[in-house]
Amino acid sequence: MLALREVPDGLHEALALVDGLDDALVQGLARIDEERAAALESLAAAFAGSPLAERVADAVGKIIAGTVTDEHLATLAGARVALLGAAHDALLAGLDAALGRTRAPFAAAAESDSGQLLAGSRSWLRELAIAGWRGVDHELAGGAAQAVQSLLGTPGGRRLAVLLDGFSAELRAAAPVATLPRVPVRRWADLWSRALLLSQEAFPAAAAVPVDGRFVVLGVDLHEHPTVFRAQAHGLLETADGTVRLVRTSVAAAKVDTISGPSAWRMLTAFPIFRGVLAEHRTVEVSGMALTAAGDLIWDETKAAAGEPADPFAAARVRLGTCSFSSAAPLDRHPGVLAELVLLEGYGHAEGAFDLGGGVTVALDLDRLPAAGPLTPALVAASTACLGLLRWDGRWLLQPLAVQAVVRKKPVAAHTGDWALGPTEAKAAKAEATAGTAVDVLRERAGRLLRK
């Protein structure tokens, strides 16, 4: 596992080029000084000899000269995504080599384009790039509203619409950005470049095909936002032809920020099979559920049935090392979205880390332990086996999803999805029952408003 402590050649240089472009977006492309012009020229030089060489050089030259067009911005966004994609691929290649994993190539399908509807989003994104983050005021931040409403009306535009809506909301909350002591530079540049590429006609998406088989959940990653709760299950999909693939599937629901912790599971009442499978550690029989080339199983309760009980740790020990793995979709090739499921056993415990032996340790990302599950830092510290996600944040970190441990001389297992049907620990159950009353009241009031 030396890949956990080695940095791929050229990684820091690639990220430095991205930082140079991001800094230009902070001040705005209408105000390119000598320092930022040099950073953009370095970006163009890095693509010399690549298929993008001519386009990047032309875009950088025109932007420095004061001409900013949609085509130039799309080229800059593409170059930025390519650099981050190369960093992602280098990190993942080292990890795959250490774990003995191979990946199927990504198969793309044409996204249904939204024609002229995309022009509105490109116009707003161009205005942002010209003004820069420091130039964003309330009027500019709210300029995406019309494009969002138009895109929401077409199925092919909803992915972009949701992204633009969230990006615009962040900018509105921060406006006027000139007064902020600190700007989330990388995040906003990520959102901007992703939105700009999705605004191009017929941007490729992951092809999806219907599949039948058995899905064995190994671990669940819970994402809690003030207005959204999401559960993403990682597991093994076994199909009739004997193929076993590592896939992931998600369900989510809107909520208010006063609903948090175990009571957030109540927002997922539309997914009883999903919740029951997590809480009871059962397999899922899927029939005709869509699976993308990137390994995303599109959850559909009408195409799922709860199966037999299954031990996630036993399944991982037998199948995780030999299953097949998917390649990321183009826009998901980013170091920040790396999340590789692993099973670790036989490790020692260091301060905030697991000692894997041979001088290799992996730091623990305990900040990601959710309040909606039973997993605690104390259980992780007492663990003898762990299912978790390896993530990259300047170094490799392990986010625990499930552990086996010995507590008071008794073996126990804890999974982040154990409380999907409600807490099984007495103190948490009492607190959740109180919070659940608030959820019921909010639902009743919302229903009353809708009836009016």
Buried (B, 14 or more C-beta within 10 A) or exposed (E): BEBBBEEBEEBEEBBEBBBBBBBBBBBBBEEBEEEBBEBBBBBBEBBEEEEBBEBBBBBBBBBBEEEBEBBBBBBBBBBBBBBBBBBBBBBBBBBBEBBEBEBEEBBBEEBEBBEEBBBBBBBBBBBBBBBBBBBBBEEBBBBBBEBBEBBBEBEBBBBBBEBBBBBBBBBBEBBBBEEEEEBEBBEBBBBBBBBBBBBBEEBBBBBBEEBEBBBBBBBBBBEBEEEBBBBBBBBBBBBEEEEBBBBBBBBBBEBEEEBBBBBBBBBBEEBEBBBBBBBBBBBBBBEEBBBBBBBBBEBBEEBBBBBEEBEBBEBBEEBBEEBBBBBBBBBBBBBBBBBBBBBBEEBEBEEEBBEBEEEBBBBBBBEBBBBBBBBBEEBBBBBBBBBBBBBBEEEBBBBBBBBBBEEEEEEBBBBBBBBBBBBEBEEBBEBBEEBBEEBEEBEEEEEEEEEE
